[in-house]
């Protein structure tokens, strides 16, 4: 390439300046168009690739969230089952206590009936009649 001369030649410089400005504008426009096209293609790649990464990250987050909820559900279920078993055992113990009380009360009632029968027999034998 030839270097422009440093001499100031007004008509040539003006024409060369115009050509230089036009060439510069054309080059700049080409750079902008190429940059826009490359940026557009990069944007498309980022959208597709980025979406894939976002989808993968979202999928991983969803799997972690699902796993966390699953573990929490299992823990809560285990706690509820343990509580129900505890209540069943407590109820069984209370029922055993009530049954033993009823049996002892039944024995007491039977003893009272026997005593009542003995008293009635004794009264009948002693001759006290109504």
MOPAC internal coordinates of N, CA, C and O (Angstrom, degrees):
PM7 1SCF
backbone

  N    0.0000 0     0.00 0     0.00 0    0    0    0
  C    1.4370 1     0.00 0     0.00 0    1    0    0
  C    1.5191 1   108.28 1     0.00 0    2    1    0
  O    1.2310 1   123.08 1   -31.65 1    3    2    1
  N    1.2477 1   111.70 1   148.35 1    3    2    1
  C    1.4528 1   116.83 1   178.64 1    5    3    2
  C    1.5069 1   109.01 1   -92.20 1    6    5    3
  O    1.2310 1   121.86 1   -38.97 1    7    6    5
  N    1.2929 1   114.05 1   141.03 1    7    6    5
  C    1.4557 1   118.59 1   176.83 1    9    7    6
  C    1.5058 1   108.02 1   -84.84 1   10    9    7
  O    1.2310 1   120.78 1   -42.38 1   11   10    9
  N    1.3191 1   116.11 1   137.62 1   11   10    9
  C    1.4550 1   116.46 1   176.84 1   13   11   10
  C    1.5249 1   109.28 1   -65.39 1   14   13   11
  O    1.2310 1   122.28 1   -35.89 1   15   14   13
  N    1.2799 1   113.23 1   144.11 1   15   14   13
  C    1.4669 1   117.19 1  -179.06 1   17   15   14
  C    1.5094 1   109.59 1   -72.01 1   18   17   15
  O    1.2310 1   121.96 1   -26.67 1   19   18   17
  N    1.2879 1   113.86 1   153.33 1   19   18   17
  C    1.4484 1   119.88 1  -179.88 1   21   19   18
  C    1.5165 1   111.95 1   -84.56 1   22   21   19
  O    1.2310 1   121.57 1   175.77 1   23   22   21
  N    1.2948 1   114.60 1    -4.23 1   23   22   21
  C    1.4622 1   117.70 1   178.27 1   25   23   22
  C    1.5067 1   108.57 1   -70.20 1   26   25   23
  O    1.2310 1   121.67 1   -34.95 1   27   26   25
  N    1.2738 1   114.41 1   145.05 1   27   26   25
  C    1.4572 1   119.24 1   178.76 1   29   27   26
  C    1.5097 1   107.36 1   -97.02 1   30   29   27
  O    1.2310 1   122.03 1   -71.37 1   31   30   29
  N    1.2786 1   113.72 1   108.63 1   31   30   29
  C    1.4471 1   120.85 1   176.21 1   33   31   30
  C    1.5075 1   104.89 1  -118.49 1   34   33   31
  O    1.2310 1   119.67 1   -75.88 1   35   34   33
  N    1.2677 1   118.24 1   104.12 1   35   34   33
  C    1.4584 1   122.77 1  -169.22 1   37   35   34
  C    1.5169 1   113.65 1   -57.04 1   38   37   35
  O    1.2310 1   118.03 1   128.33 1   39   38   37
  N    1.3076 1   121.37 1   -51.67 1   39   38   37
  C    1.4541 1   118.10 1  -178.00 1   41   39   38
  C    1.5199 1   112.00 1   -65.30 1   42   41   39
  O    1.2310 1   120.18 1   135.61 1   43   42   41
  N    1.3418 1   117.25 1   -44.39 1   43   42   41
  C    1.4576 1   119.17 1  -179.81 1   45   43   42
  C    1.5306 1   110.65 1   -68.00 1   46   45   43
  O    1.2310 1   120.15 1   139.80 1   47   46   45
  N    1.2974 1   117.33 1   -40.20 1   47   46   45
  C    1.4447 1   121.28 1  -179.23 1   49   47   46
  C    1.5165 1   110.49 1   -63.61 1   50   49   47
  O    1.2310 1   121.25 1   139.35 1   51   50   49
  N    1.2914 1   115.22 1   -40.65 1   51   50   49
  C    1.4620 1   118.90 1   179.88 1   53   51   50
  C    1.5227 1   110.17 1   -64.71 1   54   53   51
  O    1.2310 1   120.59 1   134.61 1   55   54   53
  N    1.3568 1   116.48 1   -45.39 1   55   54   53
  C    1.4558 1   120.23 1   178.79 1   57   55   54
  C    1.5236 1   110.19 1   -66.55 1   58   57   55
  O    1.2310 1   120.89 1   135.52 1   59   58   57
  N    1.3468 1   115.91 1   -44.48 1   59   58   57
  C    1.4509 1   118.66 1   178.53 1   61   59   58
  C    1.5304 1   110.49 1   -63.64 1   62   61   59
  O    1.2310 1   119.71 1   141.95 1   63   62   61
  N    1.3057 1   118.17 1   -38.05 1   63   62   61
  C    1.4604 1   122.86 1   178.16 1   65   63   62
  C    1.5064 1   110.59 1   -61.30 1   66   65   63
  O    1.2310 1   121.16 1   137.45 1   67   66   65
  N    1.3508 1   115.38 1   -42.55 1   67   66   65
  C    1.4584 1   119.05 1   178.67 1   69   67   66
  C    1.5283 1   110.21 1   -63.55 1   70   69   67
  O    1.2310 1   120.86 1   134.62 1   71   70   69
  N    1.3374 1   115.96 1   -45.38 1   71   70   69
  C    1.4601 1   119.62 1   178.95 1   73   71   70
  C    1.5248 1   110.55 1   -63.53 1   74   73   71
  O    1.2310 1   121.21 1   138.22 1   75   74   73
  N    1.3317 1   115.28 1   -41.78 1   75   74   73
  C    1.4664 1   119.88 1   179.15 1   77   75   74
  C    1.5200 1   110.43 1   -62.47 1   78   77   75
  O    1.2310 1   120.41 1   137.33 1   79   78   77
  N    1.3359 1   116.82 1   -42.67 1   79   78   77
  C    1.4615 1   121.10 1   179.04 1   81   79   78
  C    1.5195 1   109.92 1   -65.33 1   82   81   79
  O    1.2310 1   120.11 1   137.12 1   83   82   81
  N    1.3249 1   117.39 1   -42.88 1   83   82   81
  C    1.4596 1   120.74 1   179.93 1   85   83   82
  C    1.5232 1   109.99 1   -64.81 1   86   85   83
  O    1.2310 1   120.97 1   134.32 1   87   86   85
  N    1.3485 1   115.75 1   -45.68 1   87   86   85
  C    1.4723 1   118.96 1   177.81 1   89   87   86
  C    1.5214 1   110.78 1   -61.88 1   90   89   87
  O    1.2310 1   121.24 1   138.68 1   91   90   89
  N    1.3120 1   115.24 1   -41.32 1   91   90   89
  C    1.4703 1   118.55 1   179.51 1   93   91   90
  C    1.5202 1   110.64 1   -63.50 1   94   93   91
  O    1.2310 1   120.83 1   137.41 1   95   94   93
  N    1.3288 1   116.02 1   -42.59 1   95   94   93
  C    1.4618 1   119.51 1   178.13 1   97   95   94
  C    1.5271 1   110.84 1   -64.20 1   98   97   95
  O    1.2310 1   120.23 1   139.70 1   99   98   97
  N    1.3353 1   117.16 1   -40.30 1   99   98   97
  C    1.4583 1   120.31 1   177.90 1  101   99   98
  C    1.5308 1   110.66 1   -63.37 1  102  101   99
  O    1.2310 1   121.66 1   134.10 1  103  102  101
  N    1.3364 1   114.44 1   -45.90 1  103  102  101
  C    1.4674 1   118.24 1   178.41 1  105  103  102
  C    1.5259 1   111.37 1   -61.69 1  106  105  103
  O    1.2310 1   121.53 1   137.36 1  107  106  105
  N    1.3157 1   114.68 1   -42.64 1  107  106  105
  C    1.4676 1   118.87 1   179.28 1  109  107  106
  C    1.5195 1   110.56 1   -63.55 1  110  109  107
  O    1.2310 1   120.62 1   138.10 1  111  110  109
  N    1.3181 1   116.43 1   -41.90 1  111  110  109
  C    1.4639 1   120.88 1   178.29 1  113  111  110
  C    1.5161 1   110.29 1   -63.20 1  114  113  111
  O    1.2310 1   120.56 1   136.60 1  115  114  113
  N    1.3496 1   116.54 1   -43.40 1  115  114  113
  C    1.4617 1   119.55 1   177.34 1  117  115  114
  C    1.5226 1   110.62 1   -61.10 1  118  117  115
  O    1.2310 1   120.42 1   138.09 1  119  118  117
  N    1.3300 1   116.79 1   -41.91 1  119  118  117
  C    1.4588 1   119.93 1   179.02 1  121  119  118
  C    1.5202 1   110.93 1   -63.51 1  122  121  119
  O    1.2310 1   121.26 1   138.06 1  123  122  121
  N    1.3290 1   115.20 1   -41.94 1  123  122  121
  C    1.4738 1   118.45 1   179.12 1  125  123  122
  C    1.5154 1   111.27 1   -65.70 1  126  125  123
  O    1.2310 1   120.91 1   137.95 1  127  126  125
  N    1.3320 1   115.86 1   -42.05 1  127  126  125
  C    1.4675 1   119.10 1  -179.99 1  129  127  126
  C    1.5180 1   109.19 1   -66.00 1  130  129  127
  O    1.2310 1   119.95 1   134.27 1  131  130  129
  N    1.3226 1   117.71 1   -45.73 1  131  130  129
  C    1.4614 1   120.56 1   179.13 1  133  131  130
  C    1.5142 1   110.65 1   -64.33 1  134  133  131
  O    1.2310 1   121.11 1   138.30 1  135  134  133
  N    1.3226 1   115.49 1   -41.70 1  135  134  133
  C    1.4658 1   118.68 1   179.16 1  137  135  134
  C    1.5224 1   109.87 1   -64.55 1  138  137  135
  O    1.2310 1   120.23 1   139.12 1  139  138  137
  N    1.3434 1   117.17 1   -40.88 1  139  138  137
  C    1.4623 1   120.10 1   178.54 1  141  139  138
  C    1.5072 1   110.77 1   -63.61 1  142  141  139
  O    1.2310 1   120.37 1   136.84 1  143  142  141
  N    1.3613 1   116.89 1   -43.16 1  143  142  141
  C    1.4586 1   119.62 1   179.95 1  145  143  142
  C    1.5174 1   110.97 1   -66.64 1  146  145  143
  O    1.2310 1   120.97 1   137.01 1  147  146  145
  N    1.3390 1   115.75 1   -42.99 1  147  146  145
  C    1.4693 1   117.83 1   179.39 1  149  147  146
  C    1.5159 1   110.42 1   -68.31 1  150  149  147
  O    1.2310 1   121.11 1   141.52 1  151  150  149
  N    1.3471 1   115.49 1   -38.48 1  151  150  149
  C    1.4677 1   118.55 1   177.58 1  153  151  150
  C    1.5235 1   109.89 1   -65.15 1  154  153  151
  O    1.2310 1   120.71 1   141.05 1  155  154  153
  N    1.3437 1   116.25 1   -38.95 1  155  154  153
  C    1.4544 1   120.29 1   178.39 1  157  155  154
  C    1.5269 1   110.13 1   -64.11 1  158  157  155
  O    1.2310 1   120.63 1   137.16 1  159  158  157
  N    1.3472 1   116.40 1   -42.84 1  159  158  157
  C    1.4638 1   118.50 1   178.54 1  161  159  158
  C    1.5212 1   110.27 1   -68.10 1  162  161  159
  O    1.2310 1   120.47 1   142.79 1  163  162  161
  N    1.3514 1   116.70 1   -37.21 1  163  162  161
  C    1.4629 1   119.22 1   175.96 1  165  163  162
  C    1.5205 1   110.76 1   -64.36 1  166  165  163
  O    1.2310 1   121.02 1   139.08 1  167  166  165
  N    1.3272 1   115.65 1   -40.92 1  167  166  165
  C    1.4653 1   119.28 1   177.36 1  169  167  166
  C    1.5206 1   110.88 1   -61.33 1  170  169  167
  O    1.2310 1   120.81 1   139.30 1  171  170  169
  N    1.3513 1   116.06 1   -40.70 1  171  170  169
  C    1.4609 1   118.60 1   178.76 1  173  171  170
  C    1.5302 1   110.53 1   -65.65 1  174  173  171
  O    1.2310 1   120.73 1   138.81 1  175  174  173
  N    1.3289 1   116.21 1   -41.19 1  175  174  173
  C    1.4539 1   118.94 1   178.36 1  177  175  174
  C    1.5230 1   110.95 1   -64.90 1  178  177  175
  O    1.2310 1   121.26 1   138.86 1  179  178  177
  N    1.3416 1   115.19 1   -41.14 1  179  178  177
  C    1.4598 1   118.03 1   178.09 1  181  179  178
  C    1.5227 1   110.61 1   -65.08 1  182  181  179
  O    1.2310 1   121.00 1   140.85 1  183  182  181
  N    1.3368 1   115.69 1   -39.15 1  183  182  181
  C    1.4611 1   118.34 1   179.14 1  185  183  182
  C    1.5153 1   111.28 1   -65.00 1  186  185  183
  O    1.2310 1   120.68 1   136.33 1  187  186  185
  N    1.3257 1   116.30 1   -43.67 1  187  186  185
  C    1.4588 1   117.42 1   179.82 1  189  187  186
  C    1.5110 1   110.66 1   -76.21 1  190  189  187
  O    1.2310 1   120.48 1   129.93 1  191  190  189
  N    1.3413 1   116.70 1   -50.07 1  191  190  189
  C    1.4579 1   119.76 1   179.74 1  193  191  190
  C    1.5091 1   110.98 1   -68.97 1  194  193  191
  O    1.2310 1   120.49 1   137.62 1  195  194  193
  N    1.3181 1   116.67 1   -42.38 1  195  194  193
  C    1.4534 1   120.68 1   179.00 1  197  195  194
  C    1.5070 1   111.14 1   -64.04 1  198  197  195
  O    1.2310 1   120.88 1   141.70 1  199  198  197
  N    1.3253 1   115.93 1   -38.30 1  199  198  197
  C    1.4565 1   118.86 1   177.95 1  201  199  198
  C    1.5122 1   109.85 1   -65.74 1  202  201  199
  O    1.2310 1   120.81 1   141.72 1  203  202  201
  N    1.3229 1   116.05 1   -38.28 1  203  202  201
  C    1.4574 1   119.09 1   176.80 1  205  203  202
  C    1.5088 1   110.81 1   -63.01 1  206  205  203
  O    1.2310 1   120.95 1   137.16 1  207  206  205
  N    1.3315 1   115.79 1   -42.84 1  207  206  205
  C    1.4588 1   118.60 1   178.08 1  209  207  206
  C    1.5119 1   110.42 1   -67.80 1  210  209  207
  O    1.2310 1   121.11 1   138.17 1  211  210  209
  N    1.3533 1   115.49 1   -41.83 1  211  210  209
  C    1.4674 1   118.15 1   177.57 1  213  211  210
  C    1.5208 1   110.46 1   -63.77 1  214  213  211
  O    1.2310 1   121.22 1   140.62 1  215  214  213
  N    1.3420 1   115.27 1   -39.38 1  215  214  213
  C    1.4635 1   118.18 1   178.65 1  217  215  214
  C    1.5204 1   109.68 1   -65.59 1  218  217  215
  O    1.2310 1   120.54 1   139.37 1  219  218  217
  N    1.3431 1   116.57 1   -40.63 1  219  218  217
  C    1.4628 1   119.46 1   179.66 1  221  219  218
  C    1.5226 1   109.72 1   -66.05 1  222  221  219
  O    1.2310 1   120.84 1   136.36 1  223  222  221
  N    1.3331 1   116.01 1   -43.64 1  223  222  221
  C    1.4692 1   119.08 1   177.58 1  225  223  222
  C    1.5115 1   111.49 1   -64.58 1  226  225  223
  O    1.2310 1   121.13 1   139.36 1  227  226  225
  N    1.3261 1   115.45 1   -40.64 1  227  226  225
  C    1.4613 1   119.76 1   177.78 1  229  227  226
  C    1.5191 1   110.61 1   -66.03 1  230  229  227
  O    1.2310 1   120.90 1   140.23 1  231  230  229
  N    1.3320 1   115.88 1   -39.77 1  231  230  229
  C    1.4648 1   120.73 1   178.76 1  233  231  230
  C    1.5208 1   109.98 1   -63.91 1  234  233  231
  O    1.2310 1   120.90 1   138.00 1  235  234  233
  N    1.3385 1   115.89 1   -42.00 1  235  234  233
  C    1.4650 1   119.53 1   178.79 1  237  235  234
  C    1.5234 1   110.16 1   -64.69 1  238  237  235
  O    1.2310 1   120.77 1   137.41 1  239  238  237
  N    1.3350 1   116.13 1   -42.59 1  239  238  237
  C    1.4699 1   119.54 1   177.92 1  241  239  238
  C    1.5173 1   110.66 1   -63.29 1  242  241  239
  O    1.2310 1   120.62 1   139.12 1  243  242  241
  N    1.3326 1   116.42 1   -40.88 1  243  242  241
  C    1.4613 1   119.62 1   178.64 1  245  243  242
  C    1.5224 1   111.10 1   -63.88 1  246  245  243
  O    1.2310 1   120.58 1   139.71 1  247  246  245
  N    1.3428 1   116.50 1   -40.29 1  247  246  245
  C    1.4595 1   119.55 1   178.40 1  249  247  246
  C    1.5179 1   110.91 1   -65.64 1  250  249  247
  O    1.2310 1   120.26 1   138.96 1  251  250  249
  N    1.3276 1   117.11 1   -41.04 1  251  250  249
  C    1.4615 1   120.44 1   178.03 1  253  251  250
  C    1.5159 1   110.53 1   -64.43 1  254  253  251
  O    1.2310 1   120.93 1   136.99 1  255  254  253
  N    1.3360 1   115.83 1   -43.01 1  255  254  253
  C    1.4599 1   120.09 1   178.90 1  257  255  254
  C    1.5242 1   110.26 1   -63.07 1  258  257  255
  O    1.2310 1   120.21 1   135.81 1  259  258  257
  N    1.3271 1   117.20 1   -44.19 1  259  258  257
  C    1.4578 1   121.26 1   178.14 1  261  259  258
  C    1.5274 1   110.40 1   -60.64 1  262  261  259
  O    1.2310 1   120.54 1   134.72 1  263  262  261
  N    1.3367 1   116.57 1   -45.28 1  263  262  261
  C    1.4596 1   120.86 1  -179.64 1  265  263  262
  C    1.5237 1   110.57 1   -63.17 1  266  265  263
  O    1.2310 1   120.39 1   137.71 1  267  266  265
  N    1.3319 1   116.86 1   -42.29 1  267  266  265
  C    1.4594 1   120.90 1   178.84 1  269  267  266
  C    1.5275 1   110.98 1   -63.28 1  270  269  267
  O    1.2310 1   120.56 1   134.61 1  271  270  269
  N    1.3236 1   116.53 1   -45.39 1  271  270  269
  C    1.4662 1   120.39 1   178.91 1  273  271  270
  C    1.5237 1   109.86 1   -64.75 1  274  273  271
  O    1.2310 1   120.00 1   140.89 1  275  274  273
  N    1.3278 1   117.61 1   -39.11 1  275  274  273
  C    1.4638 1   121.68 1   178.75 1  277  275  274
  C    1.5322 1   110.40 1   -62.52 1  278  277  275
  O    1.2310 1   120.18 1   134.20 1  279  278  277
  N    1.3240 1   117.26 1   -45.80 1  279  278  277
  C    1.4707 1   121.23 1   179.34 1  281  279  278
  C    1.5257 1   110.02 1   -64.03 1  282  281  279
  O    1.2310 1   120.27 1   135.74 1  283  282  281
  N    1.3407 1   117.08 1   -44.26 1  283  282  281
  C    1.4721 1   119.74 1   178.07 1  285  283  282
  C    1.5210 1   111.44 1   -61.72 1  286  285  283
  O    1.2310 1   120.38 1   139.74 1  287  286  285
  N    1.3237 1   116.88 1   -40.26 1  287  286  285
  C    1.4663 1   120.55 1   177.71 1  289  287  286
  C    1.5184 1   110.94 1   -62.97 1  290  289  287
  O    1.2310 1   120.55 1   137.57 1  291  290  289
  N    1.3338 1   116.55 1   -42.43 1  291  290  289
  C    1.4622 1   119.81 1   177.97 1  293  291  290
  C    1.5288 1   111.55 1   -63.37 1  294  293  291
  O    1.2310 1   120.45 1   138.29 1  295  294  293
  N    1.3299 1   116.74 1   -41.71 1  295  294  293
  C    1.4679 1   120.19 1   179.98 1  297  295  294
  C    1.5215 1   110.46 1   -65.15 1  298  297  295
  O    1.2310 1   120.66 1   135.72 1  299  298  297
  N    1.3318 1   116.33 1   -44.28 1  299  298  297
  C    1.4652 1   119.94 1   179.20 1  301  299  298
  C    1.5235 1   110.50 1   -64.76 1  302  301  299
  O    1.2310 1   120.29 1   138.75 1  303  302  301
  N    1.3338 1   117.04 1   -41.25 1  303  302  301
  C    1.4723 1   120.35 1   177.77 1  305  303  302
  C    1.5158 1   110.96 1   -62.38 1  306  305  303
  O    1.2310 1   120.60 1   136.84 1  307  306  305
  N    1.3133 1   116.45 1   -43.16 1  307  306  305
  C    1.4654 1   120.59 1   178.64 1  309  307  306
  C    1.5232 1   110.44 1   -62.53 1  310  309  307
  O    1.2310 1   120.60 1   138.29 1  311  310  309
  N    1.3361 1   116.46 1   -41.71 1  311  310  309
  C    1.4656 1   119.85 1   178.41 1  313  311  310
  C    1.5281 1   110.40 1   -63.32 1  314  313  311
  O    1.2310 1   120.18 1   136.36 1  315  314  313
  N    1.3338 1   117.25 1   -43.64 1  315  314  313
  C    1.4704 1   120.35 1   179.76 1  317  315  314
  C    1.5236 1   111.74 1   -64.89 1  318  317  315
  O    1.2310 1   120.38 1   137.95 1  319  318  317
  N    1.3216 1   116.88 1   -42.05 1  319  318  317
  C    1.4662 1   120.23 1   178.64 1  321  319  318
  C    1.5234 1   109.95 1   -63.66 1  322  321  319
  O    1.2310 1   120.68 1   137.38 1  323  322  321
  N    1.3331 1   116.31 1   -42.62 1  323  322  321
  C    1.4700 1   119.90 1   177.95 1  325  323  322
  C    1.5229 1   110.83 1   -61.99 1  326  325  323
  O    1.2310 1   120.29 1   139.42 1  327  326  325
  N    1.3271 1   117.05 1   -40.58 1  327  326  325
  C    1.4578 1   120.87 1   178.55 1  329  327  326
  C    1.5209 1   110.88 1   -64.36 1  330  329  327
  O    1.2310 1   120.29 1   137.95 1  331  330  329
  N    1.3228 1   117.05 1   -42.05 1  331  330  329
  C    1.4692 1   120.84 1   178.85 1  333  331  330
  C    1.5240 1   110.31 1   -64.00 1  334  333  331
  O    1.2310 1   120.60 1   137.21 1  335  334  333
  N    1.3294 1   116.46 1   -42.79 1  335  334  333
  C    1.4715 1   119.40 1   178.13 1  337  335  334
  C    1.5250 1   109.79 1   -62.74 1  338  337  335
  O    1.2310 1   120.17 1   137.48 1  339  338  337
  N    1.3403 1   117.28 1   -42.52 1  339  338  337
  C    1.4625 1   121.27 1   176.95 1  341  339  338
  C    1.5327 1   110.49 1   -58.61 1  342  341  339
  O    1.2310 1   120.46 1   134.99 1  343  342  341
  N    1.3369 1   116.73 1   -45.01 1  343  342  341
  C    1.4699 1   119.84 1   179.22 1  345  343  342
  C    1.5225 1   111.27 1   -64.01 1  346  345  343
  O    1.2310 1   120.03 1   140.45 1  347  346  345
  N    1.3214 1   117.55 1   -39.55 1  347  346  345
  C    1.4650 1   120.37 1   178.86 1  349  347  346
  C    1.5224 1   110.27 1   -62.52 1  350  349  347
  O    1.2310 1   120.71 1   135.40 1  351  350  349
  N    1.3344 1   116.25 1   -44.60 1  351  350  349
  C    1.4710 1   119.87 1   179.30 1  353  351  350
  C    1.5210 1   110.76 1   -63.58 1  354  353  351
  O    1.2310 1   120.46 1   136.98 1  355  354  353
  N    1.3364 1   116.72 1   -43.02 1  355  354  353
  C    1.4692 1   120.20 1   179.10 1  357  355  354
  C    1.5279 1   110.53 1   -63.43 1  358  357  355
  O    1.2310 1   120.62 1   137.68 1  359  358  357
  N    1.3200 1   116.42 1   -42.32 1  359  358  357
  C    1.4614 1   120.17 1   179.18 1  361  359  358
  C    1.5272 1   110.52 1   -64.25 1  362  361  359
  O    1.2310 1   120.50 1   139.55 1  363  362  361
  N    1.3103 1   116.66 1   -40.45 1  363  362  361
  C    1.4663 1   120.45 1   177.86 1  365  363  362
  C    1.5240 1   110.43 1   -61.98 1  366  365  363
  O    1.2310 1   120.60 1   135.58 1  367  366  365
  N    1.3389 1   116.46 1   -44.42 1  367  366  365
  C    1.4681 1   119.76 1   178.48 1  369  367  366
  C    1.5368 1   111.19 1   -61.30 1  370  369  367
  O    1.2310 1   120.77 1   137.04 1  371  370  369
  N    1.3368 1   116.13 1   -42.96 1  371  370  369
  C    1.4728 1   119.41 1   178.68 1  373  371  370
  C    1.5218 1   110.84 1   -64.63 1  374  373  371
  O    1.2310 1   120.72 1   139.40 1  375  374  373
  N    1.3329 1   116.24 1   -40.60 1  375  374  373
  C    1.4670 1   119.42 1   178.41 1  377  375  374
  C    1.5234 1   111.03 1   -64.28 1  378  377  375
  O    1.2310 1   120.35 1   141.47 1  379  378  377
  N    1.3343 1   116.94 1   -38.53 1  379  378  377
  C    1.4663 1   120.15 1   176.77 1  381  379  378
  C    1.5298 1   110.50 1   -63.32 1  382  381  379
  O    1.2310 1   120.94 1   138.54 1  383  382  381
  N    1.3390 1   115.82 1   -41.46 1  383  382  381
  C    1.4632 1   119.28 1   178.23 1  385  383  382
  C    1.5247 1   110.83 1   -63.44 1  386  385  383
  O    1.2310 1   120.55 1   135.36 1  387  386  385
  N    1.3182 1   116.56 1   -44.64 1  387  386  385
  C    1.4669 1   120.60 1  -179.78 1  389  387  386
  C    1.5257 1   110.10 1   -64.90 1  390  389  387
  O    1.2310 1   120.33 1   138.99 1  391  390  389
  N    1.3226 1   116.97 1   -41.01 1  391  390  389
  C    1.4722 1   120.23 1   178.60 1  393  391  390
  C    1.5276 1   111.18 1   -62.05 1  394  393  391
  O    1.2310 1   121.19 1   136.04 1  395  394  393
  N    1.3300 1   115.33 1   -43.96 1  395  394  393
  C    1.4711 1   117.69 1   179.06 1  397  395  394
  C    1.5256 1   110.86 1   -64.92 1  398  397  395
  O    1.2310 1   119.89 1   142.85 1  399  398  397
  N    1.3248 1   117.81 1   -37.15 1  399  398  397
  C    1.4738 1   120.33 1   176.34 1  401  399  398
  C    1.5255 1   110.76 1   -64.54 1  402  401  399
  O    1.2310 1   121.40 1   136.23 1  403  402  401
  N    1.3190 1   114.93 1   -43.77 1  403  402  401
  C    1.4684 1   118.11 1   179.34 1  405  403  402
  C    1.5242 1   111.32 1   -62.53 1  406  405  403
  O    1.2310 1   120.54 1   139.37 1  407  406  405
  N    1.3293 1   116.58 1   -40.63 1  407  406  405
  C    1.4603 1   119.66 1   178.31 1  409  407  406
  C    1.5366 1   110.60 1   -63.54 1  410  409  407
  O    1.2310 1   121.41 1   136.74 1  411  410  409
  N    1.3270 1   114.90 1   -43.26 1  411  410  409
  C    1.4777 1   116.81 1   178.97 1  413  411  410
  C    1.5299 1   111.06 1   -66.24 1  414  413  411
  O    1.2310 1   120.24 1   141.51 1  415  414  413
  N    1.3339 1   117.14 1   -38.49 1  415  414  413
  C    1.4573 1   120.21 1   177.23 1  417  415  414
  C    1.5337 1   110.82 1   -66.52 1  418  417  415
  O    1.2310 1   120.95 1   142.81 1  419  418  417
  N    1.3334 1   115.78 1   -37.19 1  419  418  417
  C    1.4652 1   119.28 1   177.35 1  421  419  418
  C    1.5270 1   110.34 1   -63.02 1  422  421  419
  O    1.2310 1   120.57 1   138.17 1  423  422  421
  N    1.3312 1   116.52 1   -41.83 1  423  422  421
  C    1.4662 1   120.27 1   177.11 1  425  423  422
  C    1.5274 1   110.21 1   -62.73 1  426  425  423
  O    1.2310 1   120.83 1   138.00 1  427  426  425
  N    1.3226 1   116.02 1   -42.00 1  427  426  425
  C    1.4656 1   119.67 1   178.74 1  429  427  426
  C    1.5245 1   110.99 1   -62.91 1  430  429  427
  O    1.2310 1   120.78 1   138.24 1  431  430  429
  N    1.3281 1   116.11 1   -41.76 1  431  430  429
  C    1.4675 1   119.83 1   179.85 1  433  431  430
  C    1.5315 1   109.60 1   -65.40 1  434  433  431
  O    1.2310 1   119.91 1   138.43 1  435  434  433
  N    1.3131 1   117.78 1   -41.57 1  435  434  433
  C    1.4596 1   120.81 1   178.99 1  437  435  434
  C    1.5358 1   110.28 1   -64.09 1  438  437  435
  O    1.2310 1   120.63 1   139.28 1  439  438  437
  N    1.3221 1   116.39 1   -40.72 1  439  438  437
  C    1.4604 1   119.02 1   176.63 1  441  439  438
  C    1.5262 1   111.09 1   -63.65 1  442  441  439
  O    1.2310 1   120.44 1   139.52 1  443  442  441
  N    1.3247 1   116.76 1   -40.48 1  443  442  441
  C    1.4683 1   119.99 1   177.14 1  445  443  442
  C    1.5300 1   111.09 1   -64.19 1  446  445  443
  O    1.2310 1   120.38 1   141.82 1  447  446  445
  N    1.3250 1   116.88 1   -38.18 1  447  446  445
  C    1.4687 1   119.42 1   176.45 1  449  447  446
  C    1.5207 1   110.70 1   -63.64 1  450  449  447
  O    1.2310 1   120.41 1   137.21 1  451  450  449
  N    1.3280 1   116.83 1   -42.79 1  451  450  449
  C    1.4663 1   120.49 1   178.17 1  453  451  450
  C    1.5252 1   110.60 1   -61.28 1  454  453  451
  O    1.2310 1   121.04 1   135.08 1  455  454  453
  N    1.3284 1   115.63 1   -44.92 1  455  454  453
  C    1.4693 1   119.29 1   179.10 1  457  455  454
  C    1.5267 1   110.37 1   -62.85 1  458  457  455
  O    1.2310 1   120.83 1   139.44 1  459  458  457
  N    1.3276 1   116.02 1   -40.56 1  459  458  457
  C    1.4617 1   120.11 1   178.57 1  461  459  458
  C    1.5301 1   110.19 1   -63.16 1  462  461  459
  O    1.2310 1   120.12 1   135.68 1  463  462  461
  N    1.3080 1   117.38 1   -44.32 1  463  462  461
  C    1.4658 1   120.43 1   178.45 1  465  463  462
  C    1.5332 1   110.91 1   -62.86 1  466  465  463
  O    1.2310 1   120.24 1   138.57 1  467  466  465
  N    1.3217 1   117.14 1   -41.43 1  467  466  465
  C    1.4648 1   120.24 1   178.39 1  469  467  466
  C    1.5236 1   110.41 1   -62.69 1  470  469  467
  O    1.2310 1   120.23 1   137.38 1  471  470  469
  N    1.3303 1   117.17 1   -42.62 1  471  470  469
  C    1.4658 1   120.94 1   178.68 1  473  471  470
  C    1.5320 1   110.83 1   -64.18 1  474  473  471
  O    1.2310 1   120.97 1   137.13 1  475  474  473
  N    1.3099 1   115.74 1   -42.87 1  475  474  473
  C    1.4674 1   118.38 1   179.10 1  477  475  474
  C    1.5314 1   111.18 1   -63.75 1  478  477  475
  O    1.2310 1   120.37 1   138.74 1  479  478  477
  N    1.2996 1   116.89 1   -41.26 1  479  478  477
  C    1.4603 1   120.29 1   177.13 1  481  479  478
  C    1.5257 1   110.56 1   -63.01 1  482  481  479
  O    1.2310 1   121.20 1   136.09 1  483  482  481
  N    1.2942 1   115.32 1   -43.91 1  483  482  481
  C    1.4653 1   119.76 1   180.00 1  485  483  482
  C    1.5479 1   111.08 1   -62.44 1  486  485  483
  O    1.2310 1   121.66 1   137.02 1  487  486  485
  N    1.3486 1   114.43 1   -42.98 1  487  486  485
  C    1.4659 1   118.17 1   179.01 1  489  487  486
  C    1.5192 1   111.15 1   -65.39 1  490  489  487
  O    1.2310 1   120.42 1   140.04 1  491  490  489
  N    1.3328 1   116.81 1   -39.96 1  491  490  489
  C    1.4597 1   120.68 1   178.73 1  493  491  490
  C    1.5255 1   111.25 1   -64.68 1  494  493  491
  O    1.2310 1   120.42 1   141.91 1  495  494  493
  N    1.2844 1   116.81 1   -38.09 1  495  494  493
  C    1.4772 1   120.40 1   179.98 1  497  495  494
  C    1.5119 1   111.99 1   -73.26 1  498  497  495
  O    1.2310 1   120.15 1   148.03 1  499  498  497
  N    1.3088 1   117.32 1   -31.97 1  499  498  497
  C    1.4551 1   118.71 1  -178.03 1  501  499  498
  C    1.5281 1   111.63 1   -74.28 1  502  501  499
  O    1.2310 1   119.98 1   169.17 1  503  502  501
  N    1.2786 1   117.64 1   -10.83 1  503  502  501
  C    1.4258 1   121.04 1   175.59 1  505  503  502
  C    1.5226 1   114.16 1    91.33 1  506  505  503
  O    1.2310 1   119.11 1  -170.84 1  507  506  505
  N    1.2613 1   119.30 1     9.16 1  507  506  505
  C    1.4564 1   119.40 1   178.45 1  509  507  506
  C    1.5170 1   105.94 1   -85.65 1  510  509  507
  O    1.2310 1   122.55 1   -64.42 1  511  510  509
  N    1.3240 1   112.72 1   115.58 1  511  510  509
  C    1.4550 1   118.52 1   179.85 1  513  511  510
  C    1.5003 1   108.85 1  -124.34 1  514  513  511
  O    1.2310 1   121.01 1   -24.96 1  515  514  513
  N    1.2221 1   115.67 1   155.04 1  515  514  513
  C    1.4680 1   119.95 1   179.33 1  517  515  514
  C    1.4826 1   112.85 1   -77.92 1  518  517  515
  O    1.2310 1   120.10 1   180.00 1  519  518  517

